[in-house]
Amino acid sequence: MVRDGYYYGALLLAAAWLIGWVTRALWAIPCVLLAAFFLWFFRDPEREIPDTPGAVVSPADGKVTSVSTIMLDGVPRARISIFLNVFDVHVNRSPIAGTVRDIRYHGGKFLNAMSEVCADQNEQNVVTVEGEGQTVVFKQIAGLLARRIVFTKKVGDRLKRGERVGLIKFGSRTDILLDLGSKLQVNKGDRVKGGSSVLAYLEPKQALVASMAVESGEGDR
């Protein structure tokens, strides 16, 4: 479980005890139910990470709401958008093994994460990871309810594929941007799990580079 869950749970249980002591136990039930919800919401289950060379895994649990092509710095990229509702696991994971090259936080609005414009206008954290033969960009995007984005790594850190890197509290969205040559494995409407669902495979040349890196031990350094 994410540490925040214990904080919220403990505070609400303390409030429930106080309310029950001052008034009646019946009035403490809402706080107990909220405590149970937060303990459940901040769950952090273990995942089986695919070890296939060139696999790009989902950075988050949720529903694929869009598979499209956009321009990033003048270069066309494939974009996969994943919507997280309040019932999804909100821990984020690295889509590939590699090095964090850039982290950019952008303040913004808190529009509905299902909206297309939220990818540009909402508060977000944009992370660039270089490895496995390509550069992958993924965004942690705040939604209508999400008011805090957490990213626990820094520029220069080495990440393993599927490694935990942070979370977004409550409903939100993550976007992942890939080279157009990547072989996409998901469609709009698919449900995915962070760290275990494969979103795409790198094109053959990139996958070969990734395989050589793994064999030489570069991916573990």
C-alpha positions in Angstrom: 0.0 0.0 0.0 1.1 3.6 -0.7 2.1 5.3 2.5 -0.6 8.0 2.0 -3.3 5.4 2.5 -2.2 4.9 6.1 -2.2 8.6 6.8 -5.7 9.1 5.5 -7.0 5.9 7.1 -5.5 6.7 10.5 -6.9 10.3 10.5 -10.4 9.2 9.6 -10.4 6.3 12.1 -9.3 8.8 14.8 -12.1 11.2 13.7 -14.6 8.3 13.8 -13.5 7.4 17.4 -13.9 11.0 18.5 -17.3 11.4 16.8 -18.5 8.2 18.4 -17.2 9.2 21.8 -18.7 12.7 21.7 -22.0 11.8 20.0 -23.1 8.2 19.1 -21.4 5.4 17.3 -23.9 5.6 14.4 -22.5 9.0 13.4 -19.0 7.6 13.1 -19.9 5.2 10.4 -19.3 7.6 7.5 -15.7 8.2 8.7 -15.1 4.5 9.0 -16.4 3.9 5.5 -14.2 6.7 4.2 -11.2 5.2 6.0 -11.8 1.9 4.4 -12.1 3.5 0.9 -8.8 5.3 1.3 -7.0 2.2 2.5 -8.4 0.4 -0.6 -7.7 3.3 -3.0 -4.0 3.5 -2.1 -3.4 -0.2 -2.7 -0.2 -1.1 -4.6 -0.4 -4.6 -5.9 2.6 -6.5 -7.2 2.7 -7.0 -10.9 4.4 -9.5 -13.2 6.6 -7.4 -15.5 7.0 -8.7 -19.1 10.7 -9.4 -20.0 10.2 -9.5 -23.8 12.8 -7.3 -25.4 11.2 -4.2 -26.9 8.0 -4.4 -24.8 6.5 -1.1 -23.7 4.3 -1.5 -20.7 1.4 0.6 -19.5 2.4 3.4 -17.0 -0.9 3.1 -15.3 -4.1 1.1 -14.7 -7.2 2.2 -16.5 -9.1 2.4 -19.8 -7.5 3.3 -23.1 -9.6 6.3 -24.3 -7.6 7.3 -27.3 -5.0 5.9 -29.8 -3.9 8.7 -32.1 -1.1 10.5 -33.8 0.1 13.9 -32.6 3.0 16.3 -33.2 5.7 16.6 -30.5 8.4 19.1 -31.1 7.6 18.9 -34.8 7.8 15.1 -35.0 4.8 12.9 -35.4 4.3 10.5 -32.5 1.8 7.8 -31.6 -0.1 8.7 -28.5 -2.0 6.3 -26.2 -4.2 7.9 -23.6 -5.3 6.0 -20.4 -8.1 7.2 -18.1 -7.9 6.3 -14.5 -11.2 6.4 -12.5 -11.3 6.5 -8.7 -11.6 2.7 -8.6 -8.3 2.1 -10.5 -4.9 1.6 -8.9 -3.2 5.0 -9.1 0.4 4.0 -8.8 2.4 4.9 -12.0 5.2 2.8 -13.5 8.0 3.3 -16.0 7.0 2.0 -19.5 10.5 1.0 -20.4 13.9 0.4 -18.9 16.1 3.5 -19.3 17.4 6.7 -18.0 15.2 9.7 -17.0 16.4 12.5 -19.3 13.9 15.2 -18.5 11.1 16.0 -16.0 8.9 19.0 -16.7 6.0 20.1 -14.4 3.3 22.3 -16.0 0.7 24.0 -13.9 -2.8 24.2 -15.4 -6.5 23.5 -15.1 -8.3 20.5 -13.6 -10.6 19.7 -16.5 -12.3 16.3 -16.9 -9.5 13.8 -17.8 -11.8 12.3 -20.4 -11.6 15.5 -22.4 -9.0 15.7 -25.3 -8.0 19.3 -24.3 -6.9 18.2 -20.9 -3.7 16.8 -22.4 -2.6 20.3 -23.1 -4.4 22.5 -20.5 -4.5 20.4 -17.3 -1.8 20.3 -14.6 0.7 17.7 -15.6 4.1 16.2 -15.2 6.0 15.3 -18.4 8.7 12.6 -18.1 11.2 11.6 -20.8 12.9 8.2 -20.5 15.6 7.2 -22.9 16.4 3.5 -23.3 15.7 0.3 -25.3 16.6 2.0 -28.5 14.2 4.9 -28.3 12.9 7.8 -26.3 9.6 7.5 -24.6 7.6 10.4 -23.2 4.8 9.9 -20.7 2.6 12.4 -19.0 0.9 12.3 -15.6 -2.1 14.4 -16.1 -4.4 15.7 -13.2 -8.1 15.3 -13.7 -11.3 16.8 -12.3 -10.7 15.3 -8.9 -6.9 14.8 -8.9 -5.1 17.6 -7.1 -1.7 16.2 -6.6 0.8 14.5 -8.9 3.7 12.6 -7.3 6.9 11.6 -9.2 9.6 10.1 -7.0 12.5 10.0 -9.5 14.9 12.6 -10.7 16.8 13.3 -13.9 19.6 10.8 -14.4 18.0 8.0 -12.5 18.0 4.5 -14.1 14.6 2.8 -14.2 13.6 -0.7 -14.7 10.7 -1.6 -17.0 7.6 -1.5 -14.8 9.3 0.2 -11.8 7.1 2.3 -9.6 7.8 6.0 -10.2 4.9 7.9 -8.5 1.1 8.3 -8.5 -1.7 10.7 -9.2 -4.3 11.0 -6.5 -7.9 10.2 -7.5 -9.3 10.4 -11.1 -6.7 11.3 -13.7 -5.0 10.4 -17.0 -1.7 9.2 -18.4 -0.5 9.7 -21.9 2.4 7.8 -23.5 4.1 9.0 -26.7 6.0 6.6 -28.9 7.8 6.5 -32.2 5.4 5.8 -35.1 7.4 2.7 -35.9 6.3 1.1 -32.7 3.9 -1.9 -33.0 0.8 -0.9 -31.0 -0.9 -3.7 -29.1 -4.0 -1.9 -27.7 -7.1 -0.3 -29.0 -9.6 2.3 -27.7 -11.7 0.8 -25.0 -9.1 -1.8 -23.8 -8.5 -2.1 -20.1 -4.8 -2.1 -19.1 -2.7 -2.7 -15.9 0.3 -0.7 -15.0 3.6 -2.5 -15.4 2.1 -5.7 -16.8 0.0 -4.8 -19.9 2.0 -4.4 -23.1 1.0 -1.3 -25.0 3.5 -1.7 -27.9 6.6 -3.3 -29.1 9.5 -1.3 -30.5 10.2 -1.7 -34.2 12.6 -4.6 -35.1 15.7 -2.4 -35.2 14.9 -0.9 -31.8 14.0 -4.3 -30.3 17.4 -5.6 -31.5 19.2 -2.8 -29.7 17.2 -3.4 -26.6 18.0 -7.2 -26.7 21.7 -6.5 -27.1 21.7 -4.1 -24.2 20.0 -6.7 -22.0 22.5 -9.4 -23.0 25.5 -7.1 -22.4 24.1 -6.1 -19.0 23.6 -2.4 -19.9 19.9 -2.5 -18.9 20.8 -3.3 -15.3 23.3 -0.5 -14.7 
